[in-house]
Amino acid sequence: MPNRGFRNVTRIGPVQVATSYDGRGRKKHTAACTAPRCGFSADYDSRAAAELAARTHRCPVR
C-alpha cells in the first residue's frame, strides 16, 4: 500500500486515528485498530466521526 501521508495521528486505546488526503485531494479521517488479527479500519469524512468510532470500537480478538 502506498504511503498516504498520514498526519495528526492520535491513539485511543488500541485504535489509531489519523488524517490524510485521498487520491482526489479530499481530506479523510481514518480509524484503524492496531491489535493483532483484528482488522478494523474505516474512513470517515469528519475527525469527530473517526474518534467516536475509535472510542466505541470493541475488539473481537482478546
Phi, psi and omega per residue, in radians:
M1 nan 2.333 3.136
P2 -1.213 2.690 3.101
N3 -1.188 2.078 -3.083
R4 -1.561 0.065 3.102
G5 1.171 0.979 3.137
F6 -1.189 2.414 3.118
R7 -2.267 2.825 3.042
N8 0.904 0.933 -3.107
V9 -1.437 2.243 3.053
T10 -2.282 2.795 -3.125
R11 -2.090 2.278 3.073
I12 -2.192 1.779 -3.022
G13 1.095 -2.323 3.122
P14 -1.459 -0.023 -3.045
V15 -1.748 2.323 3.036
Q16 -1.772 2.411 3.097
V17 -2.049 2.292 -3.107
A18 -2.497 2.776 3.114
T19 -1.938 2.412 3.098
S20 -2.636 3.100 3.077
Y21 -2.006 2.376 3.124
D22 -1.384 -3.082 -3.090
G23 -1.114 -0.304 -3.139
R24 -1.780 0.167 3.098
G25 1.454 0.156 3.119
R26 -1.549 2.476 3.122
K27 -1.302 2.284 3.092
K28 -2.236 2.668 3.115
H29 -2.120 2.248 -3.040
T30 -2.027 2.405 2.997
A31 -2.062 2.222 -3.111
A32 -2.455 2.302 3.123
C33 -1.426 2.376 -3.111
T34 -1.733 0.063 3.122
A35 -1.225 2.471 3.121
P36 -1.044 2.392 3.080
R37 1.134 0.259 3.123
C38 -1.421 -1.023 3.084
G39 1.465 0.077 -3.139
F40 -1.335 2.203 2.939
S41 -2.777 2.542 -3.133
A42 -2.722 2.602 3.084
D43 -1.785 2.487 -3.127
Y44 -2.313 2.766 3.124
D45 -1.455 -0.356 3.140
S46 -2.231 2.624 3.123
R47 -1.126 -0.660 -3.135
A48 -1.070 -0.700 3.133
A49 -1.159 -0.714 3.127
A50 -1.140 -0.718 3.130
E51 -1.203 -0.626 3.073
L52 -1.121 -0.748 3.097
A53 -1.071 -0.693 3.123
A54 -1.142 -0.716 -3.122
R55 -1.221 -0.554 -3.074
T56 -1.705 -0.044 -3.123
H57 -1.169 2.274 3.054
R58 -2.039 1.940 -3.081
C59 -1.191 2.161 3.132
P60 -1.276 -0.327 -3.134
V61 -1.670 2.143 3.138
R62 -2.273 nan nan
